[in-house]
Amino acid sequence: MYLIAGLGNPGKQYEATRHNMGFDTIDCLVEKHNIPQGGVKFNAMYGKGIIGGDKAILMKPLSFMNLSGGPVRDMVNFFKIDPEKELIVISDDIDLEPGQLRIRKQGSAGGHNGLKDIIQKLGTQNFVRIKIGVGAKPQGWDLADNVLSRFPDSERKLVDEAIREAADAVEKIIAQGPDAAMNEYNRKKKI
């Protein structure tokens, strides 16, 4: 069984912001695979279904981005998930251009506070993560203001496509493994 954790911030004011790429990808997976949602456990919304031929739990931590680790750890423990083999975390990444994907099997948080909290709470950085590019902050902007902002129309189409590709990458990771997904999606897109 896999646990797919999409990171973001709960609440209408954060919908469609740069920081909610994980939530948006979970929504895409829910719709694509007709997975019932609405369950709440361990300060996270979740639902169970089948993706890539395997059982999967889709979750959105409701603890706000920087405290994502507690809900992820609690779900990992409750459902007896091996984080190094059965956890996929989806987040935004300011070091990637809007619309770019990067899949990693392990690594540091790279300055992302949600990933940092998950690594700290799980005690490992060896878990698959899918990063969706949201672009660097404009000069003179505060980082928090940037990641909590919405995309201009010129970038929205790229980001929506990247969300669909991230959902496809989840399916490929589950069905064929992370290396197959990395080979397909870790390439620079022509914009």
Disulfide bonds with the S-S distance in Angstrom:
none
